[in-house]
Amino acid sequence: MRDIATIEMQLLDPPRSRLIWVVENEGKAYVVSGYMGSRIGRMWKRWPAQADRDGRAVVRIDGRRYERTLQRIMSGPEVEGVTAELSRKYGSVISPAEIAAGGAWLFELAPRGTVDGGGPR
């Protein structure tokens, strides 16, 4: 995951696909949605609220599909590591405080099983 810039992520409900940044921290994969602190941002980015209701997703990496469950994280030790990796990898300025306040939403791509074998590492 460290060398992969984007993945294709599709929620099961609704079944829409998007390209999204991905980061790895301590062997786990994460995605983040910024701009969630404004009304316009929440209207523009609907997938985070949809994932919060039903986190079932399929991600595609290098042509392989993996079933995942998006689990929202607002605090905890992993938040600092994920935001540091976002900064290193993409130059993002999302902070742990912004995630805790809901200005950015952080999701772990937790394993749910695999569709065609293996898991991203």
Beta strands, then each sheet from edge to edge (+ up, - down):
strand 1: 6-11
strand 2: 17-21
strand 3: 23-25
strand 4: 28-33
strand 5: 56-61
strand 6: 64-73
strand 7: 105-114
sheet 1: 2+ 1- 5+ 6- 7+ 4- 3+
end
